[in-house]
């Protein structure tokens, strides 16, 4: 199948596996070794920003959403956590 695609696209059928592994590494977020330093810095910055945003959403969920839960054990755990972090809740 890959050889047919390579012939259709005008590529080298012998290099299809190498191209597939390169595409797979790019999809998984790996930066190619020959990429400029600016690209590496940008990828690290985006990764850190996404971690920050997801952590903030998790914190908002625990403090805000879980605190209004109708399940007493869950509500009390969030309530106690709020007090331990000096977060006003009432």
Backbone torsions as a table, in degrees:
resi	resn	phi	psi	omega
1	UNK	NA	-44.4	-178.4
2	UNK	-65.3	-35.9	179.5
3	UNK	-64.6	-38.5	178.1
4	UNK	-64.0	-41.8	179.2
5	UNK	-63.6	-43.1	-179.4
6	UNK	-63.9	-40.2	178.2
7	UNK	-66.9	-40.2	-179.2
8	UNK	-65.2	-39.8	-178.0
9	UNK	-85.5	-7.6	179.9
10	UNK	83.8	16.6	-179.8
11	UNK	-91.9	179.7	179.3
12	UNK	-89.2	119.2	-179.0
13	UNK	-61.0	-26.1	179.8
14	UNK	-74.4	-19.9	-176.8
15	UNK	-98.9	6.0	-176.3
16	UNK	-63.8	-44.6	-179.0
17	UNK	-62.7	-38.2	178.1
18	UNK	-66.0	-40.8	178.9
19	UNK	-66.4	-38.3	178.7
20	UNK	-64.9	-43.5	179.6
21	UNK	-66.1	-35.0	176.6
22	UNK	-65.6	-43.7	177.9
23	UNK	-63.9	-40.2	179.9
24	UNK	-63.0	-41.9	180.0
25	UNK	-67.1	-33.9	177.8
26	UNK	-69.5	-37.6	179.0
27	UNK	-67.1	-36.2	-179.2
28	UNK	-76.3	-4.5	174.8
29	UNK	97.7	5.3	178.6
30	UNK	-78.6	140.0	179.0
31	UNK	-90.7	131.7	178.1
32	UNK	-58.6	150.8	-176.9
33	UNK	-63.9	-29.2	-178.0
34	UNK	-92.7	12.9	-180.0
35	UNK	-74.0	146.6	177.8
36	UNK	-64.2	159.1	-178.8
37	UNK	-62.7	-31.7	179.2
38	UNK	-62.9	-36.6	179.3
39	UNK	-67.2	-43.0	178.4
40	UNK	-61.4	-44.3	179.9
41	UNK	-63.0	-42.5	179.0
42	UNK	-63.7	-42.5	179.5
43	UNK	-63.1	-41.2	178.1
44	UNK	-65.7	-40.1	179.7
45	UNK	-64.9	-44.0	178.8
46	UNK	-63.6	-42.1	179.5
47	UNK	-61.8	-45.6	179.3
48	UNK	-65.3	-38.9	178.8
49	UNK	-63.6	-42.9	179.1
50	UNK	-64.7	-38.5	176.6
51	UNK	-62.7	-41.5	178.8
52	UNK	-63.4	-45.9	-178.5
53	UNK	-64.2	-45.4	-179.8
54	UNK	-66.3	-36.2	176.5
55	UNK	-65.8	-39.0	178.4
56	UNK	-64.5	-42.8	178.0
57	UNK	-63.5	-38.9	177.3
58	UNK	-64.0	-42.6	178.6
59	UNK	-64.5	-42.0	177.2
60	UNK	-63.1	-39.1	178.9
61	UNK	-63.6	-46.1	-177.7
62	UNK	-66.3	-46.3	-175.3
63	UNK	-76.5	-43.6	-173.4
64	UNK	-89.7	-55.9	-172.4
65	UNK	-74.8	-47.8	-177.7
66	UNK	-66.4	-30.7	179.4
67	UNK	-63.3	-24.3	178.8
68	UNK	-98.5	14.1	-178.9
69	UNK	-67.5	147.5	178.0
70	UNK	-84.8	-8.2	175.8
71	UNK	-83.5	119.8	-173.0
72	UNK	-59.9	-42.2	-177.6
73	UNK	-63.8	-41.1	180.0
74	UNK	-68.9	-44.2	179.4
75	UNK	-62.1	-44.1	-178.3
76	UNK	-66.0	-37.0	178.3
77	UNK	-64.9	-43.9	178.2
78	UNK	-66.3	-38.2	180.0
79	UNK	-63.9	-45.0	178.5
80	UNK	-64.8	-37.6	178.8
81	UNK	-65.5	-41.2	178.2
82	UNK	-58.6	-45.8	-179.2
83	UNK	-65.8	-36.5	-179.5
84	UNK	-67.4	-25.1	179.3
85	UNK	-98.5	10.0	179.9
86	UNK	59.5	36.9	178.8
87	UNK	-96.0	120.4	-178.0
88	UNK	-68.3	136.5	-180.0
89	UNK	-134.0	-12.3	175.2
90	UNK	-157.6	NA	NA
